């Protein structure tokens, strides 16, 4: 039994090593020795499991596809009820993955098929199979969106799904050429805008009948507010929050993620830090707003000199859940403050405490940008 487990472990190590080495060096430049060295196994173990490098590549394509299936099938955006939200969530999730190293976010299937499509038919067929299977999942959401929103055109769900993969593979090539992820992120932004043009503006037919007298801006606002989930009431405890403070305006608020990245290096090392929940505190000013990226602490002793600390009193809050990617949190905040004046709740305002804060719970994954994100707004009891 132990020998069987050892053999199975060696095979998995070889497959994992193939994913990393081939995406880094390319299929042609990768040798069996490279794979064995990265896997930490002997060449004898390699040929026990695989007849050749090509045999390994075909198996690695399936291994890569299975790992991708698990990653995407369990991503938070898959739980979104609307198919268009799932499509856009898929792209946001893809963009979040770009924060990893180059060889970690590029596609093994695209890397191999570009080199081996003519010389190694078995590799080409394996890559085509697995790219098609992944595209079929995207196609299912597109088909549902077409039915729901009554989209008509001289294109099919399948062709659009393959187009998304073509953009992704091209984006990976450009990222390799420029040796960085920024260009790939820009390509995904363009793809996202294209899908929004196709799906976000049209509405289900039943809405057209009752909204035909509304202006486009009113219709868009009504649709957005309809996406806002009902908040829950929370009695928040008094807290001392400390962290990095920055000043932003409507033109510069996109710099907030950079502030979080700088603050992240302190997490887990802040004296008196309580738990792993992080907070984004917002303080409106006449020329913009101050934003504090911070955590709860037990006291102010020993904190870095450039940190700012804020005491928040015990307070009643409306807590709004944000299910989308963290980059869309700005939209949720706008919807909240459009909804509040007609909600029946009265905001509680005081000197000192923040106007509202973002709460990133322990379920938040900074690598993907999804999970356990809320906006807490103080209201009068």
NORTA-V997824 format. One record per pair of residues at least 12 apart in sequence whose ideal C-beta (glycine too) atoms are under 10 Angstrom apart, sorted by the first residue. I is the first residue (numbers start at 1). GAP is how many residues later the second one is. D is the distance in Angstrom with one decimal. If there is no record, write none. Layout:
i = {I I}
gap = {GAP GAP}
d = {D D}
//
This chain:
i = {6 6 7 7 7 8 9 9 9 10 10 10 10 10 10 10 10 10 10 11 11 11 11 11 11 11 11 11 11 12 12 12 13 13 13 13 13 13 13 13 14 14 14 14 14 14 14 14 14 14 14 14 14 14 14 14 15 15 15 15 15 15 15 15 15 15 15 15 15 16 16 16 16 16 16 16 17 17 17 17 17 17 17 17 17 17 17 17 18 18 18 18 18 18 18 18 18 18 18 18 18 18 18 18 19 19 19 19 19 19 19 19 19 19 20 20 20 20 20 20 20 21 21 21 21 21 21 21 22 22 22 22 22 22 22 22 22 22 22 22 22 23 23 23 23 23 23 23 23 23 23 23 23 23 23 24 24 24 24 24 24 24 25 25 26 26 26 26 26 26 27 27 27 27 27 27 27 27 27 27 27 27 27 27 28 28 28 28 28 28 29 30 30 30 30 31 32 32 32 32 32 32 33 34 35 35 35 35 35 53 53 54 54 54 54 54 54 54 55 55 57 57 57 57 57 57 57 57 58 58 58 58 58 58 58 58 59 60 60 60 60 60 61 61 61 61 61 61 61 61 61 61 61 61 61 61 62 62 62 63 63 64 64 64 64 64 64 64 64 65 65 65 65 65 65 65 65 65 66 67 68 68 68 68 68 68 68 69 69 69 69 71 71 71 72 72 72 72 72 72 72 73 75 75 75 75 75 75 75 75 75 75 75 76 76 76 76 76 76 76 76 76 76 76 76 76 77 77 77 77 77 77 77 77 77 77 77 78 78 78 78 79 79 80 80 80 81 82 82 82 82 82 82 82 83 83 83 83 83 83 83 83 83 83 83 84 84 84 84 84 84 84 84 84 84 84 84 85 85 85 85 85 85 85 86 86 86 86 86 86 86 87 87 87 87 87 87 87 87 87 87 87 87 87 87 88 88 88 88 88 88 88 88 88 88 89 89 89 89 89 89 90 90 90 90 90 90 91 91 91 91 91 91 91 91 91 91 92 92 92 92 92 92 92 92 92 92 93 93 93 93 94 94 94 94 94 94 94 94 94 95 95 95 95 95 95 95 95 95 95 95 95 95 95 96 96 96 96 96 96 96 96 96 96 97 97 97 97 97 98 98 98 98 98 98 98 98 98 98 99 99 99 99 99 99 99 100 100 101 102 102 102 102 102 102 102 102 103 105 105 105 105 105 106 106 106 106 106 106 106 106 106 107 107 107 107 107 107 107 107 107 107 108 108 109 109 109 109 109 109 109 109 109 109 110 110 110 110 110 110 110 110 110 111 111 111 111 111 112 112 112 113 113 113 113 113 113 113 114 114 114 114 131 131 131 131 131 132 132 132 132 134 134 134 134 135 135 135 135 135 135 135 135 135 136 136 136 136 137 138 138 138 138 138 138 138 138 139 139 139 139 139 139 139 139 140 140 141 141 142 142 142 142 142 142 142 142 142 142 142 142 143 143 143 143 143 144 145 145 145 145 145 145 145 146 146 146 148 148 148 148 148 149 149 149 149 149 149 149 149 149 150 150 150 150 150 151 151 151 152 153 155 160 160 160 163 163 163 164 164 164 164 166 167 167 167 167 167 167 168 168 168 168 170 170 171 171 171 171 171 171 171 171 172 172 174 174 175 200 200 201 201 201 201 203 203 203 203 207 207 207 207 211 221 221 221 224 224 224 224 224 224 225 225 225 225 225 226 227 227 227 227 227 228 228 228 228 228 228 228 228 228 228 229 229 229 229 229 230 230 230 231 231 231 231 231 231 231 231 231 231 231 231 231 231 231 232 232 232 232 232 232 233 233 233 233 233 233 233 234 234 234 234 234 234 234 234 235 235 235 235 235 236 236 236 236 236 236 236 236 236 236 236 237 237 237 237 237 238 238 238 238 238 239 239 239 239 239 239 239 239 239 239 239 239 239 239 239 240 240 240 240 240 240 240 240 240 240 240 240 240 241 241 241 241 241 241 241 241 241 241 241 241 241 241 241 241 241 241 241 242 242 242 242 242 242 242 242 242 242 242 242 242 242 242 242 242 242 242 243 243 243 243 243 243 243 243 243 243 243 243 243 243 243 243 243 243 243 243 243 243 243 244 244 244 244 244 244 244 244 244 244 244 244 244 244 245 245 245 245 245 245 245 245 245 245 245 245 245 245 246 246 246 246 246 246 246 246 246 246 246 247 247 247 247 247 247 247 248 248 248 248 248 248 249 249 249 249 250 250 250 251 252 253 253 253 253 254 254 255 256 256 256 256 256 256 256 256 257 257 257 257 257 259 259 259 259 260 260 260 260 260 260 260 261 261 262 263 263 263 263 263 263 263 264 264 264 266 266 266 266 266 266 267 267 267 268 269 270 270 270 270 270 270 270 270 271 271 271 271 271 271 271 271 272 272 272 272 272 272 272 272 272 273 273 273 273 273 273 274 274 274 274 275 275 275 275 276 276 276 276 276 276 276 277 277 277 277 277 277 277 277 277 278 278 278 278 278 278 278 278 278 278 278 279 279 279 279 279 279 279 279 279 279 279 279 279 280 280 280 280 280 280 280 280 280 280 280 280 280 281 281 281 281 281 281 281 281 281 281 281 282 282 282 282 282 282 282 282 283 283 283 283 283 283 283 284 284 284 284 289 289 290 290 290 290 291 291 291 292 292 292 292 292 292 293 293 293 294 294 294 294 294 295 296 297 310 310 310 310 311 311 312 312 312 312 312 312 313 313 313 313 313 315 315 315 315 315 315 315 315 315 316 316 316 316 316 316 317 317 317 317 317 317 317 317 317 317 318 318 318 318 318 318 318 318 318 318 318 318 319 319 319 319 319 320 320 320 320 320 320 320 320 320 320 320 320 320 321 321 321 321 322 322 322 322 322 322 322 322 322 322 323 323 323 324 324 324 325 325 325 325 326 326 326 326 326 326 326 326 326 326 327 328 328 329 329 329 329 329 329 332 332 332 332 333 333 333 333 335 336 336 336 337 337 337 337 340 340 343 344 345 345 345 346 346 346 347 347 347 347 348 348 348 348 348 349 349 350 353 354 354 354 355 355 356 356 356 356 357 357 357 357 357 358 358 358 358 359 359 359 359 359 360 360 360 361 361}
gap = {35 39 38 41 42 41 30 32 36 26 29 30 31 32 34 35 36 38 39 28 30 34 35 37 38 39 45 48 52 27 37 51 22 23 25 26 27 28 32 36 18 21 22 24 25 26 27 31 32 34 35 36 42 45 46 49 20 24 34 35 41 44 45 46 47 48 49 51 52 19 22 23 44 47 48 51 13 17 18 19 20 21 22 23 24 29 39 43 12 16 17 20 21 32 35 38 39 41 42 43 45 46 90 94 19 41 42 44 45 48 84 85 89 92 15 18 19 81 83 84 88 13 14 16 17 18 39 82 12 13 31 34 35 38 39 42 81 86 89 90 93 41 78 79 80 81 82 83 84 85 87 88 89 149 153 14 77 78 79 80 82 87 78 86 85 86 88 89 90 150 26 27 30 33 81 84 85 86 87 88 89 92 93 96 25 84 87 88 91 92 86 23 26 27 82 22 14 15 18 20 21 24 13 19 15 18 21 22 25 67 70 62 65 66 67 68 69 72 67 68 51 55 59 63 65 66 69 70 54 62 64 65 67 68 69 71 67 48 49 52 63 66 47 48 51 52 61 62 63 64 65 66 67 68 69 70 64 67 68 45 67 43 44 45 47 48 62 63 66 43 44 61 62 64 65 66 68 69 64 41 39 40 41 62 65 66 69 61 64 65 68 22 26 297 18 21 22 25 62 65 66 64 14 15 17 18 19 21 22 290 293 295 296 13 17 247 248 249 287 289 292 293 294 295 296 297 12 13 14 15 16 64 246 247 248 291 293 12 15 59 63 244 291 61 243 244 242 59 62 63 66 67 117 145 57 58 59 60 61 62 63 64 65 66 116 57 58 60 61 64 65 111 112 114 115 116 118 56 60 114 115 142 238 239 51 52 54 55 56 58 59 51 54 55 57 58 73 74 77 105 108 109 111 112 113 53 103 104 107 108 111 112 236 237 240 52 234 235 236 239 281 47 48 51 74 102 105 47 73 76 77 97 98 100 101 104 234 96 100 232 233 234 235 236 276 277 278 232 275 276 277 70 73 74 77 90 91 94 97 98 76 86 89 90 91 92 93 94 96 97 230 232 273 274 89 229 230 231 269 270 271 272 273 274 84 87 270 271 272 73 74 77 82 83 84 85 86 87 90 82 86 162 267 268 269 270 81 267 80 70 73 74 76 77 78 79 82 73 66 67 70 76 79 62 63 65 66 67 69 70 75 78 20 23 24 27 58 61 62 64 65 66 19 22 14 17 18 19 20 21 22 25 56 60 17 21 55 56 58 59 60 62 63 16 58 61 62 65 12 14 15 12 13 14 15 17 18 56 13 55 58 59 31 34 35 37 38 26 29 30 33 27 30 31 34 23 24 25 26 27 28 29 30 31 21 22 25 26 24 19 20 22 23 24 25 26 27 17 18 19 20 21 22 23 25 17 21 16 20 13 14 15 16 17 18 19 21 22 53 56 57 13 14 15 17 18 13 12 15 50 53 54 55 57 14 52 53 51 54 55 56 57 49 50 51 52 53 54 55 56 58 52 53 54 55 58 47 48 51 50 45 43 34 35 38 28 31 32 24 27 30 31 25 17 20 21 23 24 27 16 19 20 23 14 17 12 13 14 15 16 17 19 20 12 15 12 13 12 20 23 15 18 19 22 16 17 19 20 12 15 16 19 12 113 114 117 107 108 110 111 114 115 110 111 113 114 117 109 96 97 104 105 108 92 93 94 103 104 106 107 108 110 111 91 92 93 94 103 88 90 91 86 87 88 89 90 105 108 109 112 114 143 144 145 146 148 85 86 87 88 89 142 83 84 85 86 112 146 148 81 82 83 84 85 125 140 142 79 80 81 82 146 76 77 78 79 80 81 83 121 123 140 142 59 75 76 77 78 73 74 75 76 77 35 38 40 55 56 57 58 71 72 73 74 75 76 114 118 32 34 54 55 56 57 58 59 60 69 70 71 72 33 37 38 39 40 51 52 53 54 55 56 67 68 69 70 71 112 113 116 24 28 29 30 31 37 50 52 53 54 55 57 58 61 62 65 66 67 68 16 17 20 23 24 27 35 36 37 38 48 49 50 51 52 53 54 60 61 64 65 66 67 15 16 18 19 20 22 47 48 49 50 60 62 63 64 14 18 36 38 45 46 47 48 49 61 62 63 64 65 12 13 14 16 17 43 44 45 46 47 62 36 38 40 41 42 43 44 34 37 40 41 42 43 36 38 39 40 38 39 80 37 36 35 36 38 77 73 76 36 24 26 35 37 70 73 74 102 36 69 70 109 112 21 32 33 34 18 20 31 33 66 100 106 32 105 31 15 17 29 30 31 32 44 14 29 102 27 28 29 37 38 41 26 28 99 27 35 24 25 26 27 32 33 34 37 26 27 28 29 30 31 32 33 23 24 25 26 27 28 29 30 31 21 22 23 24 25 30 21 22 23 24 20 21 86 87 19 20 84 85 86 87 88 18 19 82 83 84 85 86 87 95 15 16 17 18 80 81 82 83 84 86 88 13 14 15 16 17 31 33 75 78 79 80 81 97 12 13 14 46 49 74 76 77 78 79 80 93 95 12 13 27 29 31 72 73 74 75 76 77 51 72 73 74 75 76 93 95 27 69 70 71 72 73 74 65 70 71 72 65 66 18 20 64 65 63 66 67 15 16 17 18 62 65 15 65 67 13 14 15 16 63 65 16 12 42 43 44 47 41 42 40 41 42 45 64 66 35 37 39 40 65 33 35 38 61 62 63 64 65 66 29 32 62 63 64 65 31 39 40 42 57 58 59 60 61 62 18 21 22 25 27 29 38 57 58 59 60 61 40 55 56 57 58 12 13 15 16 19 36 38 39 53 54 55 56 57 51 52 53 54 14 36 37 38 48 49 50 51 52 53 47 48 50 45 46 49 43 44 45 48 32 34 38 39 40 42 43 44 45 47 42 41 45 29 31 40 44 45 46 26 41 42 43 23 25 42 44 40 20 39 41 18 19 38 40 37 39 36 35 32 34 35 33 34 35 30 31 32 33 29 30 31 32 33 29 31 28 25 22 23 24 22 23 19 20 21 22 17 18 19 20 21 15 16 17 18 13 14 15 16 17 12 13 14 12 13}
d = {9.9 9.1 7.9 7.1 7.5 9.3 10.0 9.0 9.9 9.9 7.4 9.0 4.9 8.6 9.9 4.6 8.4 7.7 6.9 9.3 9.0 8.3 9.4 8.5 4.6 8.3 9.7 8.4 9.5 8.9 9.7 8.2 9.4 9.4 8.5 4.0 6.5 5.8 8.7 10.0 9.6 6.0 7.6 8.8 4.8 9.7 6.3 7.5 6.2 9.9 6.4 7.2 6.6 8.7 8.5 9.5 9.3 8.5 8.9 9.4 7.6 6.3 5.4 9.9 8.8 4.3 8.4 9.8 9.5 10.0 8.4 7.1 9.0 7.8 9.8 9.1 9.7 8.2 5.1 7.9 8.2 3.8 3.8 8.2 8.4 9.9 9.5 9.1 7.7 9.3 5.7 8.3 8.2 9.4 9.0 5.7 7.0 8.1 4.0 9.4 7.7 8.5 7.9 9.7 9.8 6.2 9.8 7.0 5.6 7.9 8.7 9.1 5.6 9.9 9.5 6.3 9.5 9.6 6.2 7.9 9.3 5.2 5.9 8.7 5.2 8.9 9.8 8.6 9.0 8.4 9.6 9.2 7.2 7.0 10.0 9.4 9.0 6.2 6.2 6.5 9.4 9.1 9.7 8.3 4.4 7.7 9.1 5.4 7.9 5.5 9.5 5.5 9.1 9.5 9.6 9.4 9.2 8.1 4.3 9.6 9.1 9.3 9.0 9.6 6.5 8.4 8.6 6.0 9.9 9.8 8.1 9.1 6.3 9.7 9.2 6.8 4.8 9.1 8.7 4.8 5.6 9.7 8.1 7.4 9.8 9.6 5.4 7.9 8.8 9.9 9.1 7.4 9.5 8.8 9.8 7.6 5.8 8.2 8.7 8.4 5.6 8.0 9.2 9.8 9.2 7.7 6.8 10.0 9.3 9.4 9.9 8.1 9.4 5.5 9.8 6.2 6.3 9.9 8.2 9.9 8.9 5.9 7.4 7.3 8.2 5.1 7.7 9.1 9.4 8.7 5.4 6.1 8.4 4.7 9.1 9.9 8.5 6.5 9.5 8.1 9.4 8.8 6.8 5.9 6.9 9.0 9.6 7.1 10.0 9.4 4.1 5.7 9.6 7.9 5.5 9.3 6.9 8.6 6.8 8.7 9.9 8.0 4.4 6.6 9.9 9.4 9.9 9.6 7.3 8.8 7.4 8.8 9.3 8.2 3.8 8.6 6.6 7.1 9.0 9.6 8.6 9.1 9.0 8.2 9.5 6.5 10.0 9.2 8.0 7.7 8.2 8.8 8.4 9.2 7.5 7.3 9.0 9.9 7.7 7.1 9.4 8.0 7.6 7.9 9.6 5.1 9.8 9.4 9.9 9.6 6.8 6.8 9.5 7.6 8.1 7.0 8.8 8.8 9.2 8.3 7.5 9.4 4.0 5.4 9.3 9.8 2.7 6.1 9.2 7.0 5.7 9.9 8.2 7.7 7.7 9.2 6.8 8.6 9.2 9.3 9.4 7.6 9.9 9.7 6.4 7.8 9.7 9.5 9.0 8.1 7.8 9.7 9.6 8.2 8.4 4.6 7.5 8.2 3.9 4.1 8.7 8.6 6.3 8.7 8.4 8.1 9.2 8.9 5.0 7.9 7.3 7.6 8.4 8.9 4.5 6.4 9.7 9.3 9.4 9.8 9.7 8.2 8.3 7.2 9.8 9.1 9.4 4.9 9.7 8.4 8.5 7.3 5.2 6.7 9.4 6.5 9.5 9.7 8.4 8.9 5.7 9.4 9.4 7.2 10.0 9.9 9.9 6.1 6.5 7.1 8.5 8.2 8.0 8.5 8.6 9.5 8.6 6.5 6.7 9.2 8.1 8.7 6.6 7.5 8.1 9.7 9.5 9.9 7.8 9.3 9.1 5.5 8.6 6.2 4.8 7.3 9.0 8.5 7.7 7.1 3.6 8.8 6.6 7.3 8.8 6.8 8.0 7.2 6.1 7.8 7.0 9.1 9.9 6.7 8.9 9.0 9.4 6.0 9.1 9.6 9.8 8.9 8.2 5.5 9.9 9.6 4.8 7.7 9.7 8.3 7.9 7.9 9.8 8.2 9.7 6.8 8.4 8.5 8.5 8.9 6.6 4.7 4.4 7.5 9.2 9.8 7.8 7.3 9.7 8.6 9.5 7.6 9.5 4.0 8.5 9.9 5.6 5.5 7.7 7.2 9.3 9.5 8.6 6.5 9.1 8.7 8.4 7.5 9.3 8.9 6.4 6.8 10.0 7.0 7.5 7.2 9.5 9.4 9.9 7.6 7.8 6.9 7.9 9.7 9.1 9.3 4.4 8.6 6.8 6.7 9.6 8.8 9.1 9.8 8.3 9.4 9.0 7.2 6.3 9.9 5.7 9.9 8.4 9.2 9.3 8.0 4.3 8.5 9.2 5.6 5.4 8.5 9.6 8.5 7.6 7.7 8.6 9.9 8.1 4.3 9.1 6.0 7.8 9.1 9.3 8.0 9.3 8.8 8.5 8.3 5.8 9.6 8.7 4.0 7.3 10.0 7.9 9.0 9.3 8.5 10.0 7.9 8.5 6.1 9.9 9.8 8.3 9.5 9.3 8.2 8.9 8.9 9.8 7.1 9.6 7.6 10.0 9.5 4.4 5.4 9.3 7.4 5.2 9.7 9.8 8.1 7.1 9.9 8.3 8.7 9.5 8.2 4.3 8.8 9.7 5.7 7.6 8.6 4.9 5.2 9.1 7.7 3.8 8.3 9.3 8.0 8.5 8.6 8.5 9.9 8.8 4.1 8.2 9.5 5.4 5.7 10.0 8.6 8.8 9.1 8.6 8.9 4.2 8.6 9.6 8.9 8.8 8.3 9.7 8.9 8.4 5.3 10.0 9.7 9.0 9.2 8.5 9.0 9.6 9.8 6.2 9.7 8.9 6.0 9.0 9.2 4.8 7.0 6.2 8.7 9.9 6.8 8.8 7.1 5.5 9.0 6.7 6.8 6.4 9.7 8.0 9.2 9.5 8.4 7.9 8.4 8.8 9.9 9.6 6.5 9.4 8.1 9.7 9.6 5.9 7.4 7.8 4.8 8.7 8.3 8.0 7.6 8.1 9.0 6.8 7.1 3.9 8.1 8.3 3.9 6.4 9.5 8.4 6.4 9.3 8.9 6.8 8.8 8.9 8.4 8.6 9.2 8.3 9.5 7.2 9.8 9.5 6.9 8.2 8.7 8.2 9.5 9.1 9.8 8.7 6.7 7.4 9.4 7.9 5.3 7.7 9.5 5.8 9.6 6.3 5.6 9.4 9.5 9.5 9.2 9.0 8.8 7.2 7.1 9.6 9.8 9.9 7.3 10.0 4.7 6.8 8.7 5.9 6.9 5.4 8.8 7.6 9.4 9.6 8.8 9.2 8.6 4.2 5.7 4.7 7.9 8.1 9.1 9.7 8.7 8.8 9.1 8.6 9.1 7.9 9.4 9.1 7.6 5.3 8.6 8.3 9.4 6.7 7.3 6.5 7.6 9.2 8.1 9.7 9.0 7.4 4.6 7.7 4.8 9.7 9.1 6.9 7.3 7.9 5.8 7.7 9.1 7.4 8.8 6.6 5.0 7.3 5.0 8.7 9.4 9.5 6.7 7.9 9.3 8.7 9.4 5.7 8.8 7.2 6.5 5.4 4.6 8.2 8.3 9.9 8.0 9.8 9.7 5.0 8.8 8.7 7.5 4.8 8.8 8.9 9.7 9.9 9.6 8.6 8.9 9.5 9.9 6.6 5.5 7.4 7.1 7.1 6.2 7.5 5.4 7.7 10.0 9.4 5.4 9.8 6.2 6.8 9.7 4.5 6.9 5.8 7.5 9.0 6.9 5.1 7.9 6.3 9.8 8.5 8.0 9.6 7.0 9.3 8.5 8.7 9.8 8.4 5.3 6.9 8.2 5.1 9.5 7.0 5.6 8.7 5.1 7.0 4.2 7.6 9.1 9.5 5.7 7.8 9.6 8.2 8.1 7.7 9.0 8.2 9.8 5.4 4.8 2.5 6.3 9.9 9.2 9.4 9.5 6.2 6.9 8.3 8.8 5.8 8.5 6.4 4.5 9.9 8.0 9.1 7.0 5.0 7.2 9.0 7.4 6.8 7.4 8.6 10.0 8.6 8.7 5.9 7.3 4.8 8.1 8.4 8.8 8.2 4.0 9.6 8.8 8.8 4.8 10.0 9.2 9.7 9.7 7.1 5.6 8.0 7.8 9.7 9.4 7.7 8.2 6.1 7.6 5.5 7.8 9.3 9.7 5.6 6.0 7.7 5.7 9.3 6.8 3.6 7.7 7.2 9.1 9.8 8.6 7.6 8.2 8.0 8.0 6.7 8.9 8.6 9.3 7.5 9.9 5.8 7.8 9.9 9.2 8.8 9.6 9.7 8.0 7.7 9.8 9.2 9.2 7.0 9.0 5.3 8.1 7.8 9.6 5.1 9.1 9.1 7.9 9.4 9.0 8.2 8.3 9.9 9.3 4.3 7.4 8.8 9.3 8.9 8.6 7.0 9.5 9.6 8.5 9.7 7.1 8.3 10.0 7.0 9.5 9.4 9.6 8.9 6.2 9.7 6.3 8.9 7.0 7.9 8.1 7.1 8.6 8.0 9.0 6.6 3.8 6.1 9.0 9.5 8.9 4.2 4.0 5.1 8.1 7.1 7.4 7.9 9.9 5.3 7.3 5.7 8.2 10.0 7.3 4.4 6.3 6.0 7.7 6.5 9.3 7.4 8.0 10.0 9.1 8.4 5.0 10.0 9.1 7.1 7.0 6.5 6.6 5.4 6.3 9.8 8.5 8.6 7.2 7.1 5.5 9.0 8.5 7.9 4.3 8.6 9.6 7.6 9.0 7.7 7.9 5.5 6.8 7.2 9.3 8.7 8.7 5.2 6.8 6.0 7.3 8.8 7.2 5.9 7.9 9.9 8.5 9.0 9.4 6.1 3.6 8.0 7.3 9.7 9.1 8.3 6.6 9.3 6.1 7.9 8.4 3.9 8.6 8.3 4.7 8.1 8.2 5.5 5.4 5.6 6.5 7.6 9.4 10.0 8.5 9.2 8.8 5.4 6.3 9.6 9.8 9.7 9.0 5.2 9.3 9.6 7.9 8.7 9.9 8.8 10.0 9.1 9.8 9.2 9.3 6.0 9.0 6.4 7.5 8.6 9.9 9.4 9.6 7.9 7.9 8.1 7.6 9.3 9.6 9.1 7.6 7.5 7.2 6.9 9.5 7.3 7.7 8.7 5.1 7.1 7.8 9.8 8.8 9.8 7.8 8.5 6.3 9.1 6.7 8.9 7.3 8.8 10.0 4.8 8.5 9.7 9.0 9.6 7.3 6.9 5.8 7.3 5.0 8.9 8.5 9.0 9.5 9.4 9.5 4.4 6.2 5.6 6.7 8.2 9.9 8.1 8.2 6.3 9.0 9.2 8.6 7.3 4.9 8.2 5.4 7.7 5.2 7.5 5.2 8.1 6.7 8.7 8.7 5.6 9.2 9.4 10.0 9.9 9.6 6.3 4.5 7.7 7.2 9.1 7.6 5.7 8.4 9.6 8.2 9.6 10.0 9.6 9.9 9.3 4.3 6.4 6.3 8.2 9.0 8.0 9.1 7.9 8.5 8.1 4.7 6.1 9.2 8.9 8.1 7.9 9.5 8.3 9.0 4.2 7.3 9.2 6.1 6.4 9.2 9.7 6.5 9.9 9.5 6.6 9.9 7.3 9.4 8.6 9.6 6.2 7.6 8.2 6.0 9.2 9.8 8.0 6.1 6.5 9.6 8.6 9.9 8.3 7.2 8.5 9.0 9.9 8.4 4.6 7.7 6.3 4.7 9.7 6.5 6.7 5.9 7.4 8.7 4.2 5.6 4.8 8.2 7.8 9.3 8.1 7.1 9.3 9.9 8.3 8.1 8.0 6.3 6.3 4.5 6.9 9.2 7.6 5.5 8.6 8.9 7.0 7.3 5.7 7.8 8.2 7.4 4.5 7.5 5.6 6.7 6.0 8.3 7.6 7.2}
//
